[in-house]
């Protein structure tokens, strides 16, 4: 098995900080390993998902549920690989890429990933800012600057232990889930339509023949970009190392990989449910009104408009929607800040105090968000349209993370007995190739 040669560990302040049982009782082990998957799942239900999923439902009703299902299955496969890489090699994906790549490739991938982090922050920070604006009337520009305080809040919570962060994030996820279950239940969706939506029906492909190729492809890839996010692969490969594992005992490593997989799949199933609820809400409440809900503020107002939301329209529903948006944005900014630190330390080997790295990466990623806010001010519809295209960019950046991940986890010299099964490797490469082809087609159609 690969032996670690780097001196610096990933997220040094929390690496190997959480005890795990030294017996094989399933439920106690699962409880100990539950947590990292929640922080990973946050990225699959961030504000960037909301516009693409709700507009997708409002435009094509339930047919894009199939895209959410496939995207979620791809996410489960890739996140399991990422978590396994971290546990077995004791390196996160950024460290592994930097360690095994020539300088030109390392810096190229770092630039691509930093741009992806910017696209992620564009969705997360604008989502939080718009939620604060809707709930409290705070100007969006001010709200965006307030999100910088998340960096220091995260540092404070980290002092209390990483389990506290996992508990806070899990609570916010459950809050989002409960709110959307309630909103969807009130909207009385078609159960038959939902079940059919998870199948690749002729209706889905019929839109391509009808001349809507570019728009539906943009939405479909936006859903893929919002569901399978490149930064999550780096995040999970680091967070999977927060549990204490005896690497001299191969059985202990095997147990850690097993329960990491349980944690990841359970949490990503919750994210799949939330993403499905978003699209179902768009289909059941807003179908035929896609042009009226292309911005968060429009969705907020539509939930109070009886002409659009029907008899269920009320100010309570719109307030719940804004609260869920704020919870989603706050969750995502916490994980985004952690990922920024992981990426910068892993690719650039920076040796700076943790708060300096976190503040620098946060400001670096916030720069385009601030520029957008200055240029467009409170024109929320324009800002929200940028959210859709930020998710499309994430799908474009995805292959640059997938290919290295699959390559490293398929090398027996690195992974030992935990190397990918051949079918898993071939399937992973097939998915990466298909996504790359679709993304090239998107670029061609756009220009």
C-alpha positions as CSV (number, residue, x, y, z in Angstrom):
1,X,0.0,0.0,0.0
2,X,1.0,3.6,-0.6
3,X,3.0,5.1,2.2
4,X,2.5,8.8,2.9
5,X,5.6,11.0,2.4
6,X,4.2,14.5,2.8
7,X,4.9,16.1,6.2
8,X,1.8,18.2,6.3
9,X,-1.6,16.6,6.8
10,X,-4.9,17.8,5.4
11,X,-6.8,20.2,7.7
12,X,-4.2,19.7,10.4
13,X,-6.3,21.1,13.2
14,X,-9.0,18.4,12.8
15,X,-7.1,15.5,11.1
16,X,-7.5,12.3,13.1
17,X,-9.3,14.2,15.9
18,X,-12.4,12.1,16.4
19,X,-12.3,8.8,18.2
20,X,-13.7,5.6,16.7
21,X,-14.7,2.3,18.4
22,X,-12.2,-0.5,18.4
23,X,-14.9,-3.1,18.0
24,X,-17.3,-4.2,15.1
25,X,-20.7,-3.2,16.5
26,X,-22.4,-1.7,13.4
27,X,-24.5,1.0,14.9
28,X,-21.8,2.4,17.2
29,X,-19.4,2.5,14.3
30,X,-21.9,4.1,12.0
31,X,-22.6,6.8,14.7
32,X,-18.9,7.5,15.0
33,X,-18.3,7.9,11.3
34,X,-21.5,9.8,10.5
35,X,-20.7,13.5,9.9
36,X,-18.3,14.2,7.0
37,X,-21.0,13.1,4.5
38,X,-23.3,15.8,5.8
39,X,-20.7,18.5,5.0
40,X,-20.3,16.9,1.6
41,X,-24.1,16.7,1.0
42,X,-24.4,20.4,1.6
43,X,-22.7,21.1,-1.7
44,X,-25.4,19.0,-3.4
45,X,-28.3,21.2,-2.1
46,X,-26.7,24.6,-2.2
47,X,-28.5,27.7,-3.6
48,X,-27.1,27.0,-7.0
49,X,-29.4,23.9,-7.2
50,X,-32.5,25.9,-6.4
51,X,-32.8,28.0,-9.6
52,X,-31.8,25.2,-11.9
53,X,-34.0,22.6,-10.3
54,X,-37.1,24.8,-9.7
55,X,-36.9,26.4,-13.2
56,X,-36.3,22.9,-14.7
57,X,-39.5,21.7,-13.0
58,X,-41.4,24.8,-14.1
59,X,-40.3,24.4,-17.7
60,X,-40.3,20.7,-18.3
61,X,-42.5,19.5,-15.4
62,X,-41.2,16.2,-13.9
63,X,-39.1,15.0,-16.8
64,X,-35.7,16.3,-15.5
65,X,-36.1,14.1,-12.3
66,X,-34.3,11.5,-14.3
67,X,-31.3,13.9,-14.6
68,X,-31.3,14.4,-10.8
69,X,-31.4,10.6,-10.2
70,X,-28.5,9.9,-12.5
71,X,-26.5,12.8,-11.1
72,X,-27.1,11.6,-7.6
73,X,-25.9,8.1,-8.5
74,X,-22.8,9.5,-10.1
75,X,-22.2,11.6,-7.0
76,X,-22.4,8.6,-4.7
77,X,-19.8,6.7,-6.9
78,X,-17.4,9.6,-7.0
79,X,-17.7,10.7,-3.4
80,X,-17.0,7.1,-2.3
81,X,-13.8,7.1,-4.3
82,X,-12.8,10.5,-2.8
83,X,-13.4,9.4,0.8
84,X,-11.5,6.2,0.1
85,X,-8.5,8.1,-1.3
86,X,-8.2,10.2,1.8
87,X,-8.5,7.3,4.2
88,X,-6.1,4.9,2.4
89,X,-3.4,7.3,1.2
90,X,-3.8,9.8,4.1
91,X,-3.7,12.5,1.4
92,X,-6.6,14.6,0.1
93,X,-7.2,14.9,-3.7
94,X,-5.4,18.3,-3.9
95,X,-2.3,16.9,-2.2
96,X,-2.3,13.7,-4.3
97,X,-2.6,15.7,-7.5
98,X,0.2,18.1,-6.5
99,X,2.4,15.2,-5.4
100,X,2.0,13.1,-8.5
101,X,1.8,15.9,-11.2
102,X,4.4,18.0,-12.9
103,X,4.3,21.7,-12.0
104,X,2.6,22.9,-15.1
105,X,-0.3,20.5,-14.6
106,X,-0.5,21.1,-10.9
107,X,-0.9,24.9,-11.4
108,X,-3.3,24.5,-14.3
109,X,-5.6,22.3,-12.3
110,X,-5.3,24.7,-9.3
111,X,-6.5,27.6,-11.5
112,X,-9.4,25.6,-12.9
113,X,-10.4,24.6,-9.4
114,X,-10.1,28.1,-8.0
115,X,-12.5,29.3,-10.8
116,X,-14.9,26.5,-9.9
117,X,-14.7,27.6,-6.2
118,X,-15.6,31.1,-7.4
119,X,-18.6,29.8,-9.3
120,X,-19.6,27.9,-6.2
121,X,-19.3,30.9,-4.0
122,X,-21.2,33.0,-6.5
123,X,-24.2,30.7,-5.8
124,X,-23.7,30.4,-2.1
125,X,-23.0,34.0,-1.2
126,X,-25.7,35.5,-3.5
127,X,-28.1,32.9,-2.1
128,X,-27.4,34.0,1.4
129,X,-27.4,37.7,0.5
130,X,-30.8,37.5,-1.3
131,X,-32.3,35.5,1.6
132,X,-31.2,38.2,4.0
133,X,-32.6,40.9,1.7
134,X,-35.9,39.1,1.4
135,X,-36.2,38.4,5.2
136,X,-34.8,41.6,6.7
137,X,-34.6,44.1,3.8
138,X,-30.7,44.2,4.1
139,X,-29.1,45.5,0.8
140,X,-27.6,42.6,-1.1
141,X,-24.2,44.3,-1.3
142,X,-24.1,44.6,2.5
143,X,-25.3,41.1,3.0
144,X,-22.6,39.8,0.8
145,X,-19.9,41.5,2.8
146,X,-21.5,40.1,6.0
147,X,-20.8,36.6,4.7
148,X,-17.1,37.2,5.2
149,X,-17.8,36.9,9.0
150,X,-18.6,33.2,8.3
151,X,-14.9,32.7,8.1
152,X,-14.4,33.8,11.7
153,X,-17.5,32.1,12.9
154,X,-16.1,28.8,11.5
155,X,-12.8,29.4,13.3
156,X,-14.7,29.8,16.6
157,X,-16.7,26.7,16.1
158,X,-13.6,24.7,15.1
159,X,-12.2,25.5,18.6
160,X,-15.1,23.6,20.1
161,X,-14.4,20.5,18.0
162,X,-15.2,19.3,14.5
163,X,-18.3,17.4,15.7
164,X,-19.9,20.7,16.6
165,X,-19.6,21.8,12.9
166,X,-21.1,18.5,11.8
167,X,-24.0,18.9,14.2
168,X,-24.8,22.4,13.1
169,X,-24.6,21.5,9.4
170,X,-26.8,18.4,10.0
171,X,-29.4,20.5,11.8
172,X,-29.6,23.0,9.0
173,X,-29.9,20.2,6.4
174,X,-32.9,18.7,8.4
175,X,-34.4,22.2,8.6
176,X,-34.2,22.5,4.8
177,X,-35.6,19.0,4.3
178,X,-38.6,19.6,6.6
179,X,-39.5,23.0,5.0
180,X,-39.5,21.5,1.5
181,X,-41.4,18.4,2.5
182,X,-44.1,20.8,3.9
183,X,-44.1,23.0,0.8
184,X,-44.3,20.1,-1.6
185,X,-47.1,18.4,0.4
186,X,-49.2,21.6,0.2
187,X,-48.6,21.8,-3.6
188,X,-50.2,18.4,-4.1
189,X,-47.9,17.0,-6.9
190,X,-48.8,14.2,-9.3
191,X,-47.4,11.0,-7.8
192,X,-47.7,9.3,-11.2
193,X,-45.9,12.2,-12.9
194,X,-43.1,12.0,-10.3
195,X,-42.6,8.3,-10.8
196,X,-42.6,8.7,-14.6
197,X,-40.1,11.6,-14.2
198,X,-37.4,9.3,-12.8
199,X,-37.5,7.2,-16.1
200,X,-35.9,8.4,-19.4
201,X,-39.3,8.9,-21.1
202,X,-39.7,9.9,-24.8
203,X,-41.0,13.3,-23.6
204,X,-37.5,14.1,-22.2
205,X,-35.9,13.5,-25.6
206,X,-38.8,15.0,-27.5
207,X,-37.8,18.5,-26.4
208,X,-34.5,18.1,-28.3
209,X,-36.4,17.5,-31.5
210,X,-38.7,20.4,-30.8
211,X,-35.8,22.9,-31.1
212,X,-35.2,23.5,-27.4
213,X,-31.9,21.7,-27.4
214,X,-29.7,24.5,-26.0
215,X,-32.1,25.6,-23.3
216,X,-32.8,22.1,-21.9
217,X,-29.1,21.0,-22.3
218,X,-28.2,24.2,-20.3
219,X,-30.7,23.3,-17.6
220,X,-29.7,19.6,-17.5
221,X,-26.0,20.3,-17.3
222,X,-26.8,23.0,-14.7
223,X,-28.4,20.3,-12.6
224,X,-25.4,18.0,-13.1
225,X,-23.1,20.8,-12.2
226,X,-25.2,21.6,-9.1
227,X,-25.5,18.0,-8.1
228,X,-22.0,16.6,-8.9
229,X,-19.7,19.4,-7.7
230,X,-15.9,19.2,-8.3
231,X,-15.0,20.9,-5.0
232,X,-16.8,18.2,-3.0
233,X,-14.3,15.6,-4.2
234,X,-11.5,17.6,-2.6
235,X,-13.5,18.3,0.5
236,X,-14.5,14.6,1.1
237,X,-11.0,13.3,0.6
238,X,-9.9,15.6,3.4
239,X,-12.9,15.2,5.8
240,X,-12.7,11.4,5.7
241,X,-9.4,11.8,7.6
242,X,-11.0,13.4,10.6
243,X,-11.7,10.0,12.2
244,X,-8.9,8.2,14.0
245,X,-7.7,5.2,12.0
246,X,-4.8,2.8,12.8
247,X,-3.1,2.7,9.4
248,X,-0.8,-0.1,10.6
249,X,-3.9,-2.3,10.9
250,X,-5.4,-3.1,7.5
251,X,-8.6,-4.3,9.1
252,X,-9.1,-0.9,10.7
253,X,-8.5,0.9,7.4
254,X,-11.1,-1.5,5.7
255,X,-13.6,-0.7,8.5
256,X,-13.0,3.1,8.0
257,X,-13.6,2.8,4.3
258,X,-16.8,0.7,4.8
259,X,-18.4,3.2,7.3
260,X,-17.3,6.2,5.3
261,X,-19.2,4.7,2.4
262,X,-22.3,4.3,4.6
263,X,-22.1,7.9,5.8
264,X,-21.6,9.2,2.3
265,X,-24.5,7.3,0.7
266,X,-26.9,8.1,3.5
267,X,-26.2,11.8,3.4
268,X,-26.3,12.0,-0.4
269,X,-29.6,10.2,-0.4
270,X,-31.0,13.1,1.7
271,X,-29.5,15.5,-0.8
272,X,-31.2,13.6,-3.6
273,X,-34.5,13.9,-1.8
274,X,-34.0,17.7,-1.4
275,X,-33.1,18.2,-5.0
276,X,-36.1,16.1,-6.1
277,X,-38.4,18.2,-3.9
278,X,-37.0,21.4,-5.4
279,X,-37.9,20.2,-8.9
280,X,-41.2,18.8,-7.9
281,X,-42.1,22.1,-6.2
282,X,-41.3,23.9,-9.5
283,X,-43.4,21.4,-11.5
284,X,-46.4,21.3,-9.2
285,X,-46.7,25.0,-8.3
286,X,-45.0,26.9,-11.1
287,X,-45.4,24.9,-14.3
288,X,-46.3,27.3,-17.1
289,X,-44.9,30.2,-15.1
290,X,-41.2,29.6,-15.7
291,X,-40.5,33.2,-16.8
292,X,-42.1,34.4,-13.5
293,X,-39.8,32.5,-11.2
294,X,-36.4,32.8,-12.8
295,X,-35.1,34.7,-9.7
296,X,-35.2,34.0,-6.0
297,X,-37.2,37.2,-5.3
298,X,-39.7,36.1,-7.9
299,X,-40.0,32.7,-6.3
300,X,-40.5,34.4,-3.0
301,X,-43.2,36.7,-4.4
302,X,-44.8,33.8,-6.4
303,X,-45.4,31.9,-3.2
304,X,-47.6,34.8,-2.1
305,X,-49.4,35.2,-5.4
306,X,-52.7,33.2,-5.7
307,X,-52.6,33.5,-9.5
308,X,-49.4,31.5,-9.6
309,X,-49.3,29.4,-6.4
310,X,-53.0,28.9,-6.3
311,X,-54.9,28.4,-3.0
312,X,-51.7,27.5,-1.1
313,X,-50.2,31.0,-1.6
314,X,-49.3,32.8,1.6
315,X,-46.7,34.9,3.3
316,X,-45.8,32.1,5.6
317,X,-44.8,29.8,2.7
318,X,-42.6,32.6,1.2
319,X,-41.0,33.2,4.6
320,X,-40.2,29.4,5.0
321,X,-38.7,29.4,1.5
322,X,-36.4,32.3,2.4
323,X,-35.4,30.7,5.7
324,X,-34.5,27.5,3.8
325,X,-32.5,29.5,1.4
326,X,-30.6,31.2,4.2
327,X,-29.9,27.9,5.9
328,X,-28.7,26.5,2.6
329,X,-26.4,29.4,1.9
330,X,-24.9,29.4,5.4
331,X,-24.2,25.7,5.2
332,X,-22.5,26.1,1.9
333,X,-20.3,29.0,2.9
334,X,-19.0,26.9,5.8
335,X,-18.0,24.0,3.5
336,X,-16.8,26.4,0.8
337,X,-14.4,28.0,3.2
338,X,-13.0,24.6,4.3
339,X,-12.6,23.6,0.7
340,X,-10.7,26.8,-0.1
341,X,-8.2,26.0,2.6
342,X,-7.8,22.4,1.4
343,X,-7.2,23.4,-2.2
344,X,-4.7,26.2,-1.4
345,X,-2.7,24.1,1.1
346,X,-2.8,21.0,-1.1
347,X,-1.8,22.6,-4.4
348,X,0.4,25.5,-3.2
349,X,1.9,24.0,0.0
350,X,1.3,27.3,1.8
351,X,2.5,27.5,5.4
352,X,0.4,30.3,6.9
353,X,-1.8,30.6,10.0
354,X,-5.2,28.9,9.4
355,X,-7.2,32.2,9.8
356,X,-5.0,33.9,7.1
357,X,-5.5,31.1,4.6
358,X,-9.2,31.0,5.3
359,X,-9.6,34.8,5.0
360,X,-7.5,35.0,1.9
361,X,-9.3,32.2,0.1
362,X,-12.6,33.6,1.1
363,X,-11.8,37.1,-0.2
364,X,-10.3,35.7,-3.4
365,X,-13.4,33.7,-4.1
366,X,-15.7,36.6,-3.1
367,X,-14.1,39.0,-5.6
368,X,-16.2,38.1,-8.6
369,X,-19.3,38.1,-6.5
370,X,-18.6,41.6,-5.2
371,X,-17.9,42.8,-8.8
372,X,-21.2,41.3,-10.0
373,X,-23.1,42.9,-7.1
374,X,-21.5,46.3,-7.9
375,X,-22.3,46.1,-11.6
376,X,-25.9,44.9,-11.3
377,X,-26.8,46.2,-7.8
378,X,-30.2,44.9,-6.7
379,X,-31.3,43.6,-10.1
380,X,-31.9,40.1,-8.6
381,X,-33.2,38.5,-11.7
382,X,-29.8,39.2,-13.4
383,X,-27.9,37.9,-10.4
384,X,-30.0,34.8,-10.3
385,X,-29.5,34.1,-14.0
386,X,-25.7,34.2,-13.3
387,X,-26.4,31.4,-10.7
388,X,-27.7,29.1,-13.5
389,X,-24.6,29.7,-15.6
390,X,-22.3,29.3,-12.5
391,X,-23.7,25.8,-12.2
392,X,-23.1,25.1,-15.9
393,X,-19.5,26.2,-15.3
394,X,-19.2,23.7,-12.5
395,X,-20.2,20.9,-14.9
396,X,-17.5,22.2,-17.3
397,X,-14.9,22.0,-14.5
398,X,-16.0,18.6,-13.3
399,X,-13.9,16.4,-15.6
400,X,-10.7,18.2,-14.4
401,X,-11.4,16.7,-11.0
402,X,-12.9,13.4,-12.0
403,X,-10.1,12.1,-14.2
404,X,-7.3,12.5,-11.5
405,X,-9.6,11.0,-8.8
406,X,-10.4,7.9,-10.9
407,X,-6.8,7.5,-12.0
408,X,-5.4,7.6,-8.4
409,X,-8.0,5.3,-6.9
410,X,-7.5,2.8,-9.7
411,X,-3.7,2.4,-9.0
412,X,-2.9,-0.6,-6.9
413,X,0.4,0.9,-6.0
414,X,-1.5,3.7,-4.2
415,X,-4.6,1.9,-2.9
416,X,-3.4,-1.6,-2.3
417,X,-6.4,-3.9,-1.8
418,X,-8.7,-0.9,-1.7
419,X,-8.1,-0.2,-5.4
420,X,-11.2,0.3,-7.5
421,X,-12.9,-2.7,-9.0
422,X,-12.3,-2.7,-12.8
423,X,-16.0,-2.2,-13.6
424,X,-16.0,0.8,-11.2
425,X,-13.0,2.3,-13.0
426,X,-14.4,1.8,-16.4
427,X,-17.8,3.2,-15.4
428,X,-16.1,6.2,-13.9
429,X,-14.1,7.0,-17.0
430,X,-17.2,6.4,-19.2
431,X,-19.1,9.0,-17.1
432,X,-16.2,11.5,-17.2
433,X,-16.0,11.1,-21.0
434,X,-19.7,11.5,-21.6
435,X,-19.8,14.6,-19.4
436,X,-16.9,16.1,-21.2
437,X,-18.6,15.5,-24.6
438,X,-21.8,17.0,-23.4
439,X,-20.0,20.0,-22.0
440,X,-18.2,20.6,-25.4
441,X,-21.5,20.4,-27.1
442,X,-22.9,23.0,-24.7
443,X,-20.0,25.4,-25.5
444,X,-20.5,24.8,-29.2
445,X,-24.3,25.5,-28.9
446,X,-23.7,28.6,-26.8
447,X,-21.3,30.2,-29.2
